[in-house]
């Protein structure tokens, strides 16, 4: 068996034609859907980027215990597990977050890796003596930030070296993947994980794709702020159109890989999985981007395509089974006939390929550390926030104390204690570090950044756009019970239950006692 795992970043499923999109042509994603099984109820687990990758590696939800951070000593990466079974893994990526403090050991779990430079704030091109006047004329004023060390300044410098389509790191990633496939098409027992940071912001696409949407005389504006959407602004069109252009570029790159698989007849003996880490809001619910707002489906419900040679007859079909990112890990194990008893809620996707009616689970939970715990049963989504979004009684559990860009501070570590009874850490004593508002992630993808923090239910059958909250206290109590059960199964720390208003920490089969103060929207 061979596996090609393709991971895009910030791919909004509703932008794809095969998921109902109508505004941009994505013929190669359509072609992919014809070759694979398309999953309609696939969700994220832990958010955002690196927490999602930790889920993918380990098959366990991490957002109940930890914000953005490296793999822990007690984490078992699927790529290490398969290495012990003589399955070779190779990573090709331009996702520069892998090489920051908060994720410095993910790439070492593979047998080999390739990294292409230049995305977003990747510290690639020197920013000494930047041509500021040139860039002031080139970029929209809302995208200008010339402070030393800013992401925008670094990105402007990087873009000076990205001129033709072949210069784009995403193009280079797919070219390298095609070369890998060419070189190893007759070898067995390998996994290729191909990642591209695209279509993550900034929405930089080659000129040939941009020209359909953006006039040459318009200032470059392709980087939305993680903030409220303001209707009527002329730059809204620029942002959306540039996302469309970048998505078309992604579609073209995917098509190149599919061409190679067709040419080498790899569908006969190679498993393929294509997905993303999370979605992205493009003005829906009056928001741009992610992190700050509730986990609407534009962020949480993501595309997934799976092909397995043994189930090639299912190509072009769809599945309604409820799945999420953690399921990729046991699916990889299952693909190589390895046992999948993970002690987690993750499930292999292969039974769903075999049986279109297979139901892998009743509910799932997902979210950001320190924010809401979100639940779906496929029909409803339930977003349950703490009554107090502050840092009270919120702890990070880690042996790798690094935030996204910097290590934990002295103040944070001085407040730490050792915890030797955390079920999630599998017997490892870990640091229990109280969250402080000065923590690096607190105001970017933590409680300090989040708004609209009201517990709410949506009925996806009647309200797929999640615009009209359901007012049903009985339903909320049922969903709260399911959430409590999922938190137990995913080994949430005791304080997570208290923060969400569950009166007791778990005691096995004890009944759920819900003391959460329900907002008026739900009581009616």
matplotlib code that plots the C-alpha trace (Angstrom):
import matplotlib.pyplot as plt

x = [0.0, 1.0, -0.8, -0.9, -2.3, -3.0, -3.7, -4.7, -5.0, -8.1, -10.2, -13.8, -15.8, -18.7, -16.3, -15.9, -18.3, -18.6, -19.8, -22.3, -20.1, -21.2, -18.8, -15.6, -14.8, -13.0, -12.9, -10.1, -11.8, -14.8, -12.6, -11.3, -14.8, -15.5, -12.5, -13.1, -15.7, -16.8, -17.7, -20.5, -20.3, -16.6, -15.5, -12.5, -11.3, -8.8, -8.2, -6.4, -3.4, -1.0, -3.6, -5.3, -2.0, -1.5, -5.0, -4.0, -0.7, -2.1, -5.8, -6.7, -8.4, -6.0, -8.0, -9.4, -5.8, -3.6, -3.4, -1.0, 2.1, 4.5, 3.9, 4.3, 6.6, 3.4, 2.0, 2.2, 2.5, 1.1, 4.2, 6.4, 4.1, 4.2, 7.9, 8.3, 6.3, 8.7, 6.3, 8.3, 6.8, 7.8, 6.5, 6.4, 5.2, 5.4, 3.6, 6.2, 4.5, 6.2, 9.5, 8.5, 8.8, 5.3, 5.6, 9.3, 9.1, 6.2, 8.4, 10.9, 8.2, 8.6, 11.5, 12.3, 10.8, 11.0, 10.2, 9.5, 9.8, 7.9, 4.4, 2.8, 5.3, 7.9, 11.3, 12.8, 13.8, 15.7, 13.7, 16.7, 16.3, 12.9, 11.6, 8.7, 7.7, 7.3, 5.2, 3.0, 2.1, 1.6, -0.5, -3.8, -3.4, -5.2, -2.5, 0.4, 2.4, 6.0, 6.8, 10.0, 9.0, 5.4, 3.9, 2.9, 6.4, 7.9, 5.3, 6.0, 9.7, 8.9, 6.7, 9.5, 10.9, 7.6, 6.9, 5.9, 3.7, 6.7, 8.0, 5.0, 5.9, 2.6, 3.5, 6.9, 5.3, 3.2, 6.1, 8.2, 5.3, 5.0, 8.8, 8.5, 5.7, 7.6, 10.7, 8.8, 5.8, 7.1, 8.0, 5.7, 4.9, 5.1, 3.1, 3.5, 2.0, 1.7, 0.7, 0.2, -0.4, -2.8, -5.5, -4.6, -4.3, -2.8, -4.7, -1.7, -2.3, -0.3, -1.1, -3.0, -5.5, -5.8, -6.4, -9.9, -10.8, -8.5, -7.6, -3.9, -4.6, -6.2, -4.0, -3.1, -5.5, -5.6, -5.1, -8.3, -8.1, -9.4, -12.3, -15.9, -17.1, -18.4, -20.9, -20.5, -16.7, -15.2, -12.3, -14.7, -14.9, -11.1, -10.7, -13.3, -12.1, -8.5, -9.6, -11.3, -8.2, -6.0, -8.6, -8.3, -4.6, -5.0, -7.3, -4.8, -2.0, -4.3, -5.0, -1.3, -1.1, -4.2, -2.8, 0.3, -1.8, -3.9, -0.7, 0.8, -2.5, -2.0, -5.7, -5.2, -2.8, -2.6, -4.9, -5.6, -6.9, -7.5, -8.7, -7.9, -7.1, -10.0, -12.2, -12.4, -15.1, -15.4, -17.9, -20.5, -22.0, -20.5, -16.9, -13.7, -11.3, -11.4, -10.4, -12.4, -15.9, -18.0, -17.1, -19.6, -19.7, -17.7, -14.7, -15.6, -17.2, -14.5, -14.0, -12.8, -12.2, -11.0, -10.0, -9.0, -8.2, -10.3, -13.3, -12.7, -16.3, -17.5, -15.8, -18.2, -20.4, -20.9, -21.1, -23.2, -21.2, -20.1, -16.3, -13.5, -9.8, -8.7, -10.1, -7.2, -4.8, -6.6, -7.4, -3.7, -3.1, -6.0, -4.7, -1.5, -3.3, -2.2, -4.4, -6.3, -7.1, -6.0, -7.9, -9.6, -12.8, -11.1, -12.4, -11.0, -12.8, -12.4, -15.6, -17.6, -16.0, -17.1, -20.6, -22.3, -24.7, -22.0, -22.4, -19.1, -20.4, -23.4, -21.7, -18.4, -16.9, -14.4, -13.1, -10.4, -8.6, -10.1, -13.2, -16.5, -16.8, -18.8, -20.8, -22.7, -24.8, -25.1, -28.4, -27.7, -24.6, -24.3, -21.8, -21.4, -19.3, -18.1, -20.1, -16.9, -14.6, -11.7, -8.7, -10.1, -9.4, -8.0, -4.7, -2.3, -1.0, 2.4, 6.0, 6.8, 6.1, 6.2, 3.6, 3.2, 6.3, 8.0, 8.6, 6.3, 7.4, 9.1, 5.9, 3.9, 6.4, 6.8, 3.1, 3.4, 3.1, 3.6, 0.5, 0.9, -2.7, -3.8, -5.4, -4.7, -0.9, -0.8, 1.1, 3.6, 3.9, 3.2, 3.4, 0.0, 0.4, -2.4, -3.4, -2.5, -3.9, -0.3, 0.0, 1.0, -2.1, -4.7, -5.6, -5.0, -6.9, -7.9, -10.5, -9.3, -9.9, -13.4, -16.6, -20.3, -19.7, -23.2, -24.2, -26.4, -28.0, -28.6, -30.7, -28.7, -31.6, -33.8, -31.1, -27.9, -26.6, -26.8, -28.6, -31.6, -30.8, -33.1, -35.0, -35.5, -34.3, -35.0, -32.9, -30.1, -30.1, -29.9, -27.0, -25.3, -25.4, -23.9, -21.2, -20.4, -20.1, -17.7, -15.6, -15.2, -14.3, -11.7, -10.3, -11.0, -9.4, -11.8, -11.8, -13.1, -16.4, -16.6, -15.9, -18.8, -21.2, -21.4, -21.7, -19.5, -16.4, -16.9, -17.4, -17.8, -21.5, -22.8, -25.7, -25.0, -25.9, -26.1, -26.0, -25.3, -27.3, -29.1, -29.4, -32.9, -32.3, -32.4, -35.2, -37.6]
y = [0.0, 3.6, 6.7, 10.3, 12.6, 16.2, 18.9, 22.4, 25.2, 27.4, 25.7, 26.8, 23.7, 25.8, 27.5, 24.1, 23.2, 19.6, 21.0, 23.4, 26.3, 28.4, 31.4, 29.9, 27.0, 24.1, 21.4, 19.4, 19.2, 17.9, 15.4, 14.4, 13.9, 11.6, 9.5, 9.3, 9.1, 12.6, 13.1, 15.6, 15.7, 16.0, 18.3, 19.7, 18.7, 21.1, 24.5, 26.3, 25.1, 23.3, 21.9, 20.4, 18.8, 17.4, 15.7, 14.3, 12.9, 11.4, 10.6, 12.5, 15.8, 18.2, 21.4, 20.5, 20.4, 22.7, 25.6, 25.8, 23.8, 21.1, 17.4, 16.2, 13.3, 11.3, 11.9, 8.9, 10.1, 7.8, 8.4, 7.1, 4.1, 3.2, 3.7, 0.9, -1.2, -0.2, 2.3, 5.3, 8.8, 11.9, 15.4, 18.2, 21.5, 25.3, 25.6, 27.7, 27.3, 23.9, 25.7, 28.1, 27.5, 26.2, 23.4, 22.7, 18.9, 17.8, 17.6, 15.3, 12.6, 11.9, 9.9, 12.9, 16.2, 19.1, 22.7, 25.5, 29.1, 32.4, 32.0, 34.8, 35.8, 33.2, 34.8, 34.2, 37.4, 39.9, 43.0, 45.3, 48.6, 47.8, 49.9, 51.4, 54.1, 51.5, 49.3, 52.2, 52.7, 49.0, 47.9, 49.0, 51.2, 48.5, 46.0, 48.3, 47.6, 48.6, 47.8, 45.7, 42.1, 42.4, 39.7, 42.2, 43.7, 40.2, 39.2, 42.2, 41.3, 37.6, 38.6, 40.5, 37.0, 35.4, 36.6, 33.7, 30.7, 28.5, 30.7, 30.1, 27.7, 25.9, 25.2, 23.9, 21.7, 20.0, 19.7, 18.1, 15.7, 14.7, 14.1, 11.9, 9.9, 9.5, 8.3, 5.9, 4.7, 1.1, 1.1, -0.1, 1.0, 4.7, 7.8, 11.1, 14.0, 17.0, 20.3, 23.7, 26.8, 28.0, 29.1, 30.7, 34.4, 36.5, 35.4, 35.7, 34.0, 34.1, 37.0, 34.8, 33.9, 37.4, 39.1, 37.7, 39.5, 42.4, 45.3, 46.2, 49.7, 48.6, 48.5, 45.0, 44.0, 40.2, 40.0, 40.2, 41.2, 38.7, 41.0, 42.0, 42.2, 45.6, 45.5, 48.0, 48.4, 48.3, 46.1, 43.3, 42.4, 42.5, 40.1, 37.6, 37.8, 37.2, 34.1, 32.8, 33.4, 31.5, 28.7, 28.4, 28.1, 25.4, 23.6, 23.7, 22.3, 19.5, 18.7, 18.3, 15.6, 13.9, 13.8, 12.0, 9.5, 8.8, 8.4, 5.9, 4.2, 4.8, 4.6, 0.8, 0.5, 3.8, 5.3, 9.0, 11.4, 15.1, 17.5, 20.8, 21.8, 24.2, 26.5, 30.2, 32.9, 35.2, 37.6, 35.0, 35.7, 39.2, 37.9, 37.6, 34.6, 32.5, 32.3, 35.2, 34.2, 31.1, 27.9, 28.3, 25.5, 27.7, 27.1, 23.8, 21.7, 20.9, 18.9, 15.4, 13.0, 9.4, 6.8, 3.2, 0.7, -2.0, 0.3, 1.8, 0.9, 3.6, 6.3, 9.3, 8.5, 10.4, 9.6, 11.2, 9.6, 12.0, 12.2, 14.5, 15.2, 12.7, 9.9, 10.3, 8.7, 5.4, 5.4, 5.5, 2.6, 0.6, 1.2, -0.6, -3.3, -2.1, -2.2, 1.0, 0.6, 4.1, 4.7, 7.6, 8.5, 8.3, 5.9, 4.5, 5.8, 2.5, 0.9, 3.8, 3.3, -0.4, 0.4, 3.6, 3.3, 2.8, 5.1, 5.7, 7.7, 9.6, 12.9, 14.8, 17.8, 20.4, 23.8, 26.2, 25.8, 28.2, 28.9, 27.1, 23.4, 22.7, 19.6, 18.2, 15.2, 15.8, 17.5, 20.1, 22.2, 23.3, 25.9, 26.0, 28.8, 29.3, 31.9, 33.7, 33.8, 34.9, 32.7, 31.7, 28.0, 27.3, 25.4, 24.3, 20.8, 20.3, 19.1, 21.3, 24.9, 26.9, 29.2, 29.8, 32.1, 32.1, 29.9, 30.3, 33.3, 33.2, 34.4, 31.6, 29.0, 30.3, 29.6, 26.0, 22.9, 19.2, 17.1, 13.4, 12.2, 13.6, 10.8, 12.4, 12.2, 8.5, 8.4, 11.1, 13.8, 17.1, 20.8, 22.4, 26.0, 28.5, 30.5, 34.2, 37.1, 37.8, 34.4, 34.7, 33.0, 34.6, 37.5, 35.8, 32.5, 32.4, 33.8, 37.4, 37.3, 35.7, 37.6, 36.7, 34.3, 33.0, 29.4, 28.6, 25.8, 25.6, 23.0, 22.3, 20.6, 23.7, 26.3, 25.2, 28.8, 28.9, 32.1, 31.3, 29.9, 27.1, 27.8, 24.5, 23.9, 20.2, 19.8, 21.8, 19.5, 16.4, 17.9, 19.0, 15.4, 14.2, 16.9, 15.8, 12.2, 13.2, 15.2, 12.2, 10.0, 12.6, 12.7, 16.4, 17.8, 18.3, 22.1, 21.9, 20.6, 23.3, 26.1, 24.9, 24.8, 21.1, 20.9, 17.8, 16.5, 13.1, 10.1, 7.4, 6.6, 9.4, 11.3, 14.6, 17.6, 20.7, 24.0, 26.1, 29.3, 29.1, 32.3, 33.6, 32.6, 29.0, 29.2, 31.1]
z = [0.0, -0.7, 0.6, -0.7, 1.9, 0.6, 3.2, 2.1, 4.6, 5.2, 2.4, 2.6, 1.5, 0.3, -2.3, -4.0, -6.8, -5.6, -2.2, -3.8, -4.6, -7.6, -7.7, -8.9, -11.2, -9.5, -12.2, -10.6, -7.3, -9.2, -10.9, -7.5, -6.2, -9.2, -8.3, -4.5, -1.8, -0.7, 3.0, 3.7, 7.5, 8.1, 10.9, 12.5, 16.0, 17.6, 16.2, 14.5, 12.4, 14.6, 17.0, 13.9, 12.9, 16.4, 16.1, 12.7, 14.0, 17.2, 16.6, 19.8, 20.5, 22.2, 22.5, 25.9, 27.4, 25.4, 23.0, 20.0, 20.8, 19.8, 19.9, 23.5, 24.7, 25.4, 21.9, 19.6, 16.0, 13.4, 11.2, 14.0, 14.6, 10.9, 10.7, 13.2, 10.7, 7.9, 6.3, 5.0, 5.4, 3.5, 4.1, 1.5, 2.8, 2.6, 5.9, 7.7, 11.1, 11.3, 11.9, 14.8, 18.5, 18.8, 16.3, 16.1, 16.2, 13.9, 10.8, 12.6, 12.9, 9.2, 7.7, 5.4, 4.6, 2.1, 2.8, 0.3, 1.4, 1.1, 2.5, 4.6, 7.4, 6.7, 7.6, 4.2, 2.4, 4.5, 5.4, 6.0, 4.2, 2.6, -0.3, 1.7, -0.7, -3.5, -1.3, -0.2, -3.8, -4.4, -1.5, -0.1, 3.0, 5.1, 4.2, 5.0, 8.1, 8.0, 11.6, 11.9, 12.4, 11.2, 9.1, 6.4, 6.1, 5.8, 3.2, 1.1, 1.0, 0.2, -2.7, -4.4, -5.2, -6.2, -9.8, -12.0, -11.2, -10.9, -8.1, -5.9, -3.0, -3.5, -7.2, -6.0, -3.4, -6.0, -8.4, -5.7, -4.9, -8.6, -8.7, -5.5, -7.1, -10.3, -8.4, -6.1, -8.1, -8.1, -4.4, -1.7, 1.9, 1.9, 2.8, 1.1, 3.0, 0.6, 2.2, 0.9, 3.0, 0.2, 0.2, 3.6, 3.6, 2.1, -1.0, -3.3, -6.7, -9.9, -12.1, -14.7, -12.0, -10.5, -13.8, -14.1, -10.8, -10.0, -12.3, -12.6, -11.3, -8.1, -5.0, -3.8, -1.1, -0.4, 3.4, 5.5, 9.1, 11.7, 12.4, 11.7, 8.1, 7.3, 4.4, 1.6, 1.6, -1.9, -0.6, 0.3, -3.4, -3.7, -0.8, -2.1, -5.6, -4.6, -2.6, -5.7, -7.7, -5.2, -5.0, -8.8, -8.5, -5.9, -8.2, -11.0, -8.8, -7.6, -11.3, -12.0, -9.3, -10.5, -14.0, -12.7, -10.8, -13.9, -16.0, -13.6, -12.9, -9.2, -8.4, -8.6, -5.7, -3.8, -1.2, -1.4, 1.2, 0.5, 3.2, 5.0, 8.6, 8.9, 6.8, 6.6, 6.8, 3.8, 5.2, 6.3, 9.7, 9.3, 10.0, 8.2, 8.8, 12.0, 15.7, 17.1, 16.3, 17.1, 15.2, 12.4, 9.8, 7.3, 9.7, 11.3, 8.6, 6.1, 2.9, 2.9, -0.1, 0.3, -2.2, -1.4, -4.1, -2.4, -2.6, -6.1, -7.0, -4.6, -6.6, -7.1, -4.1, -0.9, 2.8, 5.5, 8.3, 11.0, 10.9, 12.0, 11.6, 14.3, 12.0, 9.5, 12.0, 12.4, 8.7, 7.9, 10.4, 8.9, 5.4, 6.3, 8.2, 11.6, 14.7, 15.5, 19.2, 20.2, 23.4, 21.8, 20.0, 16.5, 14.0, 10.7, 7.7, 5.8, 7.2, 5.8, 2.4, 2.5, 3.8, 2.7, 5.6, 8.3, 11.2, 12.9, 15.9, 17.2, 18.2, 18.0, 19.8, 18.5, 19.3, 20.4, 23.7, 26.2, 24.1, 23.5, 23.4, 20.2, 19.5, 16.5, 16.0, 12.3, 12.7, 15.3, 16.2, 19.9, 20.9, 24.6, 26.1, 29.7, 31.5, 32.2, 29.2, 31.4, 32.3, 35.7, 36.3, 32.9, 32.7, 30.0, 30.4, 28.7, 28.8, 25.8, 27.1, 23.9, 22.4, 18.7, 18.4, 21.8, 24.8, 27.8, 29.9, 33.2, 34.9, 33.4, 34.4, 37.9, 38.4, 37.1, 39.2, 38.3, 37.7, 37.8, 37.5, 34.2, 32.2, 28.9, 29.4, 29.8, 33.0, 32.2, 34.9, 33.1, 33.9, 34.9, 33.9, 34.8, 31.8, 32.0, 29.9, 28.9, 27.3, 23.7, 22.3, 24.6, 22.4, 19.0, 19.2, 22.9, 25.2, 24.8, 21.1, 21.1, 20.6, 20.3, 23.2, 23.8, 24.0, 21.0, 19.0, 15.3, 13.4, 10.3, 8.5, 8.7, 9.0, 7.2, 7.2, 11.0, 11.1, 13.5, 16.9, 18.2, 21.4, 23.0, 26.6, 26.4, 23.3, 24.9, 27.9, 25.7, 23.7, 26.9, 28.1, 24.9, 25.2, 28.8, 27.6, 24.8, 27.2, 29.4, 26.5, 25.4, 28.9, 29.6, 32.8, 35.7, 35.4, 31.8, 33.1, 35.8, 33.2, 31.1, 34.0, 34.5, 38.3, 38.7, 37.2, 35.6, 37.8, 35.2, 34.8, 37.1, 35.6, 34.0, 36.2, 34.1, 36.0, 32.9, 32.8, 29.5, 27.5, 26.6, 22.9, 23.9, 26.5, 24.4]

ax = plt.figure().add_subplot(projection="3d")
ax.plot(x, y, z, "-o")
ax.set_aspect("equal")
plt.show()
